[in-house]
Amino acid sequence: MEKRTLSVVKRTNVGKNAVKALRKEKLIPAVVYGHSENVLLSVNEREFSKKFKVISENTIIDLKDGDNVYHVLIKDFQEDVLNGAIQHLDFYEVEKGKTLHTSIPLHIEGSSVGVKLGGIIEQLLHEIQVECLPKDIPEVITVDVTDLEIGQSIHVNDLPEIKGVKILTGEDQVITQVAKAGIEIVAEEVESEEPDEVAAE
């Protein structure tokens, strides 16, 4: 389980003007949804972007505000569509000894037999939902496609058992498959012919 720390400051001012003022100071407004009450915080934008190149829901974060420490997961965030800057963060406080629901990324590994024979590897599922204790959260689940031949696929129920982790995603969902290259080529040819047909009309 991956774990990181982040400095935060508790905030009391609310409303659009307060949020705008925070952003001008390069601070990200945030909320911790806790066990008993919600806590409003601000996060240093530079520190956050440095420590979190990729935002993931399966990383335990220790938010430190002086002597106060909140053990959380990132549950949601808002970003500027123009520059990608994080505008707001939602944290969910985890409770030691209590199970939680979160998503785990799936990583494809290996050189497929089917691809070597001309097939195309397709990843249809990039993460799965799980239930586990905070201490048991996997950083990533690796899916080995080495033996996958053309026409074969790997489903959720093919994943190896992970101690302490219950998979919630439907077991019949396809994670990855090797398709025939010819199918993709035909699809591309049909799409490329449509504009000519329209032009002819």
Secondary structure, DSSP 8 states (H G I E B T S, - for coil): --EEEEEEEE----SHHHHHHHHHTTEEEEEEE-SS-EEEEEEEHHHHHHH-SS--TT-EEEEEETTEEEEEEEEEEEE-TTT--EEEEEEEE--TT--EEEEEEEEEES--HHHHTT-EEEE---EEEEEE-GGG--S-EEEE-TT--TT-EEEGGGS---TTEEE-S-TT-EEEEEE-HHHHHHHHHHHHHHHHHHHH-
